[in-house]
Amino acid sequence: MHILLIHQAFASLNEPGGTRHHELARYLVEKGHQFTVIASPVSYLTGKPGQIHTPWVTKQEEQGITILRTYTYPALHRSFFHRFIGFLSFMLSSFFASLRVKRVDLVWGTSPPIFQGLTAWLVARLRGARFLFEVRDLWPDFAIAVGVLRNPLIIHASRWLERFLYTHADRVLINSPGFTSHVQAHGARQVELVPNGSDPRMFDPSLDGLNFRLEHHLEDKFLVLYAGAHGLSNDLGVVLQASRLLQDHPGIVIVLLGDGKEKPALVQRADELKLDNLRFIPPLPKLDMPAALAAADACIAILKPIPQFATVYPNKVFDYMAAGKPVILAIKGVICEVIENVQAGISVEPGDAAGIAEAILKLAGNPVMGKAMGRRGREYVVTHFDRAVLASKLEKILQDVIEKE
């Protein structure tokens, strides 16, 4: 089968950002399927053009995956208006780029941003192909909850588009069990769960990450790592507050690795507070993340304290677990159930800087406990969230969608 994925934020293993789709695509190609991606040359994480930036479209071949990088307005992090223009520009350019792709069996649209889902639906109908719509977070609900989306007309149009895509998809794919009731209530007829996970073969818990520590002058520190987007939803200002509470513990350092719209403000605030126990490190390609995680003694996952985020399965948590690291989790809901049931870390209330600081001190004072948490977490990922096993499940779903009359 030939699958066409339209995904503005698609990232390869040699780029920073989430690589779930690259890993799934690689598996499908290895199984003999054809996989084409239409993606943006502008990094969704940094908001900046990558190595390839073209006025129209550039074709790449990576491990059997065909990637078409098509024009996107390069100002994702300037304001919501500029971000919206970026979404619309990709929506249009990806549609025209899709006309170059031949003999497609299934068009896979993914949200967010939801607008590319409309392109995927239209392409599928024009090509006589099946339409799979993937929900990676509950947009527009998340955007409304964090205050990014406020215009009543845009909210109304977004809700209409969300329901339209749910009801017109041949299958709706979700990456968290917390999304099931929402998508069904909003019109999804057939829902499949392929949860976020990790490739445990990428991570070796026995490594000490010494080179990473030496490179960033972090020798002999208890290193607490946050890796990922520095956006409004990520609530990293709370991590800065926790860092301030730990300033009397010079053996502890918190590292924020990544990029995003809020990073300049976070750096400025850290300078104002003179947080010399906090470091900012630029984002790394996924291929370099195993070394960074190997250097960590504990890892943080955090989102704003809003009820909607109780539905998510963040990818970073599964990577932390696969690397054998105890997780300090400031997220409630379904992912908290995983961490607590497995005893793979310490959960704290979202927005609770003192709770994060206390959890860090607890792990720093008991490294044996932390290693045991990390070991349990990795074992659980290997058993339940191995990307290869999840990719096999996805392959069966895609074949069923294509073959179903």
N, C-alpha and C positions, 0 to 999 in steps of 0.2 A: 504494500500500500504506500501511497505518497501522501504525506502529511505536510500541510502548509501552516506554519505558526506565525501569526501576526502579533509581535510583542515588542513594544517600544523599548522596554527596559532590559531586553535580553543581554546577558553578559556571558562571555566565554571564560574559560578557566584562567586565561592570562589577563583578565580584566578584574577590577574591583566590582563588587556587587553580588547579588544573588545568582547562583549558577544552577539552580534546580532544573531549569529547562534544558540547559546545555548537557547536564548529566543524563537526563531522561532521553534527550535526542540521541546522544551517543550510544546509549543502550539499544534504542530502536534501530539505528543504523547497523549496529553489530548483528542484529537479528535479521538483516537483509531488507529492511524497509528504507524508503527514500524520505528524506526529511529536509524541508526548506524553511528557512526563517526569514521574515522581513523584520528588520530591527532598525533602531536609530543609531547614528554614529555619535550621538551625544550621550555621555554617561548619565544615567538616571541618578546615580549616587552623587557625583561631583557637579553635575550640571554643565560640564565642559566637554567640548569635542574630544574624541579619542584620537588615536593615531590616524584613523581614517575619517576624514571629513570631506564630504563631496557635495557639490551643488545639486546632484540628482541621485545617482545610485552607484554603489560599488559592490562587486560580487567577490565573496571570499569562499574558500573551501577549507573546512576545519574538521579533520577526523571523519570525513565522509558527509558532514553536514554542510549544506549550501546556505550561506548567509548573505542576504541582500541588505546592505546598509543604505537607507534611503533618507532623503533630506528631512531634517527637523530643525525648526527655529531654535537656535542655541541660547536660550535664556531661561532655563527651567527654575533657577533659584532667585531670580530678580524680584518677582512678585507673583501673586496669584494670576493676574491678568496675563503676564508674560508666559507663565506656566500653561495657562489655558490656550494661548496661541501656539505654544509648542505642541500641545496635544492635538489641536486641530490640524497643524501642518503635517504631523506624522499620519494622522487619520487619512488625509488626502493623498500624500505621497505614497503611503503604503498601498492604497487602493490601486493607483496606477502601476506601481511596481508589481503587484500581484498579477497583472495582466500578462506579464512576461513568463509566468510560471505555468508549465504545461501539465496536463493530465493529473489533476489533483483529485484525490479521493475524499479527503477530509480537511476542512479549514478549522483551525483551532484559534479561537479568540480568547484573550485573557484580560482580566481586570484586577487592579487598576493599571492605567487609566481606562475608564469604561468606554471611552469614545472609539478606541480601536476595536472594541467588540462589535460596533455597528459596521465598521469596515469589513470585519471577518464575516458577519452575517450576509452582507450584500455580495461579497466575493463568492461565498458558498452558493448562494442562490443563482448567481449569474453563471457559475461553473457547473451547476448540477451536482455539487458535492455536499457531503454531510457537514453539519455545523456543530462543533463542540465549543461550549462556552465555559471557561474556567473562572472561578471566583477565588481570588487570592486574598481579598479582604472585602468587607461589606461596604463598598462605596455605592451611594454617597453618604451612608450613615456615619462612617468614621470621620469623613471630612466635615460634616455638620457638627459632630460632637466636639471636635477639637477647635472649631471656630474658623476653619479655612474656607468653608463654603457657607455664605450668608445671604447671597442674593436670592430672594424668593422665586424669581422666574427661573434661575439656573437650577435651584433645588427641585422645583416642580418638573422641569425638563429632564433632570437627571433621574428622578424617581420613575418618570414615564419610560425612559430609556432602559433603566434597570429591569423593570417588569417586562418590557418588550423583548429584551434579550433572553430572559429566563423562559418566557413562554414560547419563543420561536427557536430555541436551541433543540437540536435532536437529542442532546444529552448535556446536563450541567455537571461540571466537575468541581469539587471543592477540596481544599487542602487541610481543612480542620473540621472535626465533628461538630464544633460549636456553630458552624454555619448552616447546618441542615434545616433546622426549623425556619430560619429566615428565608432561605431561597425557596422552600416549599410554600411558605405563606405568601410569597410574592410571585408565584406562577410557575415555578420549575416543575416539570412533569416527571422526569427521571433524573435522579441525583446519584452521582458516584463519588465516593470518597477515596482519594489517593493522598494520604497525609504528607505534609512536609516530613523530611527525614534527613539522613546523612549517609555518606559513603564512609563506613568505618575503616576501609582500606587506605584512605587518605591520611589517617591519623595514627600516630604511634605513641601511646601513653608512656612508654619507657624512655622517650627522649627528654632531655633536660632543657632544651631551647637555649643553650648557652650562647650560641652565636647571636641570636636575637637580643639577649640580655646585654652582651658586650657591645653590640652595635648601638644600643640606646642607653648605655651606661646605667644598667639596672641590676648589676651584680649584687648579690647578698641582700636583695629586697624581697619582701613578700609582695608578689606582683598580682594585682587584681585587674583583669582586662575586660573592657567593654569593646566589642567589635561590631561595627555596623553603621547604619545611617545616623547622622546628627540632625534630626529633623524635629519638627514641633511635637510629633507624637511620642518621641523617644524620651522626653522628660529628663534630659541629662543635666539640667540645672539642679535637680535633686542629688545627682551624683557629686556635683561640685559642693553642695552643702555637706554631704557625707565626708568628702575630702577635708573640708574645713574642720569638721569634728575630730578628724584623725591627725591633725597637725602635731599633736604631742607624741605621736608614734612614728618616729623617723624611719623605722624599718619597713614601713608599709608605703607602697606607691600604687596609685590608680592610673591606668593607662586607658585613654579614649582613642581607639584606632578607627579611623573612618573619615567620612566627610558628609556634608549636607548643608542645607540652607541656614541652620542655626549655629554652625561651627564658628563663624567669626564673632558672634555675640558671646558664645561660650568662652572662647579664648580671651576676649576682652574682660569678661567677668572674672575669670581665673586670675588674670594679671592684677585686677583691682583688689582681689582678696589675697594676693600673694600666696597662691597655693603651690608651693614648691614640691608638694607630694603628689602633684597631678601632672601627667604628661599627655600631650596631644601628638599622635603619630598619623601621618597620611594613610589613606586606604591602600591596601595591598591586594594584588591579584589572588584569586582563590588558591592558586598553586603555591603561594607563599604563606597562606594562613596556617598550615600545619606547624610551621616553625614558630609562629607567633603564639599559637595556642599551647604549644609544648613549653613555652617559657612561662606561662601563667600558672599561678598557684590556685586561683579561683577566677570565675568569670561572672559578669553581671548581665542580666537581661531585665530591661525596664521599659514600661510604657506608662502613659499618663493614667491617672486614676479615674477612668470613665468606664461605665458598665459595658460598653460595646467591645472593649478590648479583652473582656473575659472569654470571648469566642475564639481567640487566635491560637495558632500553633506556630510560634516564631521559628524560622529555620535555624537561627543562630543558637537556640537552646539545644537543638539536636547535634549541631557541630560541637558545641561545648561538651556535651555528654560523650560523643564519639571520641573526643580527645582525652577523655578520662578526667575531666575537671569538675569540681563541685560548682554548682550553679547557685548564685545569689539571685533569687527571682523576685522582682517587684512587679508581678503581673498576677492577677487573680484569674480564676476560671479553669478552663480545660487543661491548659499547660501546667497550671499549679497542681492540679490533680496528679499529673504524671510525675512531677518532681517529688511531691509529698508521698505518693504511693510507693515509688521506687526508693525513696530516701536518698535522692541523688543531689541534694543541696539544701539550702535554707530559704524558705519563702518569707517575705516580709510584705507589709501593706504597701501598695503603690503610693508614691508620694512621701514615703516615710524615710527621710534622710538619716535619722537616728537609728532606725531599724537596719538600714543598710550598713551603717558604721558598726553597729553591734554585731551583725553577722560576719563582717570582715574580721573584727577582733576575735570572734569565736573561732573562725577557721585558722587565723594566724596563730592562735594559741594552742591549737590542737591539729597539727598537720596529719596525724594518723587518721583522725576522723575525716578530714577532707579527702584524703586518698581513698578511703573506703567508700565515700560518697561518689567519687569519680569513677571508681571501679564498677560500682553498681549501675551507674548511669550508662557507662559504655556497654556493659553486658545487656542492658535493656534495649539500647539502640540496635545492637547486633541482632537481637531476637525479634524486635517489633518494628524497627524503623530503618532497616537497611535499604538504601536507595535502589539497589539492584532488584530486590524483591518487590519493592513498590513499582519499579519500572515494568516488571513482568506483569503485574496486575493492570497497569495502564495499557500495556500492549493488548491484553485480552479485551479491555473496555473499548479501545479504538477499533479493533477488529469487529466486535459486536455491533458497534454503531454503524460501521460501513456495510456490514452484511445484512443488517436488519432492513426488511422491506417497509 
